[in-house]
């Protein structure tokens, strides 16, 4: 780890009164979760794009109902 990064981590850990290793572990876990979530979203988008217009595409009525549901919940 670069010295500057380590110094910033230590300073933040001291401000929060927690071990630097705990902060580093939490940051890595959050980054890994975000990375996995982004990869999953890309895979879903890729699959949806590939299946668009095929027999595996969403049922038009189900898609319309989903859009209506999402839009109605967006205003809440």
C-alpha positions, 0 to 999 in steps of 0.5 A: 500500500502506498505510504500516503494511502496508509497514512490517510487510512491510519488518520481516519481510523484514529478519528473513528476510534477503530482499527485501521485493519477493520476499516480496510477490510470493510472498504474491500468488502464493500468494493467487492460487493459493488463489483459483483453487483455491477457484474450481475447488472451487466450480465442481466443487461447483456442477456436481455439485449441478446434475448430481445425479440426472441421467444425468451423476451419478456411477455409484453403484458408482463413488461407493461405491468412492471413498468406501470408498477415501477412508475407508480412506486417512483412517486411514493 
